[in-house]
Amino acid sequence: MSPLALTALIFGLMLLLMALRAPIAIAMFVAGATGYVLQAGWLPLASFLNTQAFARFASYDLSVIPLFILMGHFATQGGISKALFEFAAAVMARFRGGLAMAAVMACAAFGAICGSSVATAATITSVALPEMKRHGYSGRLATGTLAAGGTLGILIPPSVPLVIYAILTEQNIAKLFAAAMVPGIIAMVGYMIAIAIYVRVVPGQAPEHDDAPALSLSALSGVLPIAAIFLIVFGGIYGGLFTPTEGAAVGAASTFVAALLKREITWAKFKQCFYATAEGSAMIFMIFLGADLMNSALALTQVPEQLAQVVGGWGLSPLMVVAAILLFYVVLGAVMDELSMILLTIPIFFPMVMGLDFGMPKESVAIWFGIMVLMTVGFGLLAPPVGLNVYVVNGMAKDIPIGESYRGVLPFLASDVVRTLLLLFFPAVSLWLVQYVG
């Protein structure tokens, strides 16, 4: 069997298993094992499996993933999201579409201590959706806003997909977090601008004026713990007080203390935080194993190297190559989640990109490409036919047809396109903060 046919078989088997609703980790593992056996045999596969799990999970850097996930669960169960939304609503009440803008701001703030897109969308939806419906927002705008706002959970550090990218490419996590700061803020502002334009162009989607409470001392005091946690974690990381992994541990402990002070976390919720963290971490680590096996099988075919040579022979500019990769991510997002996409494709695309001349240092290219990938995988969380965030938010708004929710995310997808083009053609937007990180 030719290498190209083997590659097609591996990918085809993976997609077939996914279509049959097999977990993505199992689909990758079975497809990778099949490709490996067809090329090397059973004994080499057994030898590979004998050492690969320990080699992957013995990495100290991987401990940052469950710690950031635990931090997010403490924030979710501790009632922090309600305080964030109330403060944002008080700040934005004077603007038309203010509650929708407040939901975006709350998602951004919650994402700064969560790191998960789906968790951010679900948590803020539980608080914001009833208020938006009570004030007369259309189901289309409300669910579209919350689904899009949820993507800020991975765009604004700490970001679990960005941590995984750093581990796969052996890049500095602190520098990647710094590079994601400005793009994440641009994403938030872009979504708020999209809301402002949408409520003026399309009538009947939002009330003329939001009757929200004025900004008060109690609303301000509700967000002080979140601000303190963010400053402690990232101030400590960039101030050289501790590593990103230690920062994640400090962040989890600080978020737990904040949840205790709010007196909303019970023993049952405390245990649920650890159960959910174990479940989420196990899922990610299983995807790691499946992706490692599948990437090893693909490496044996030597198709990735041949693909890099073919692309290099086309004479395309480096920016065009990256643009083509990003378009591929948009398409792949229709069938895969962001973690699976990164784990499967980065070992193939990263060496290809690093071999191109962008007129920048290699480290800068690696960091910029990571931010571009992070921004693009967010498309898959919103765009049909999957749009995981859309499904999550729509599932919590049972009276709203899912078609309305998909229409609601269109203005935000337009904002995503503008932001992605800005970051593609002006890498300095992502990189200027990195220079201040030692």
Secondary structure, 3 states (H helix, E strand, C coil): CCHHHHHHHHHHHHHHHHHCCCCHHHHHHHHHHHHHHHHHCHHHHHHHHHHHHHHHHCCHHHHHHHHHHHHHHHHHHCCHHHHHHHHHHHHHCCCCCHHHHHHHHHHHHHHCCCCCHHHHHHHHHHHHHHHHHHCCCCHHHHHHHHHHHHCHHHHCCCCHHHHHHHHHHCCCHHHHHHHHHHHHHHHHHHHHHHHHHHHHHCCCCCCCCCCCCCCCHHHHHHHHHHHHHHHHHHHHHHCCCCCHHHHHHHHHHHHHHHHHHHCCCCHHHHHHHHHHHHHHHHHHHHHHHHHHHHHHHHHHHCHHHHHHHHHHHCCCCHHHHHHHHHHHHHHHCCCCCHHHHHHHHHHHHHHHHHCCCCCCCHHHHHHHHHHHHHHHHHHHCCCCCCCHHHHHHHHHCCCCCHHHHHHHCHHHHHHHHHHHHHHHHCCHHHHCCHHHCC
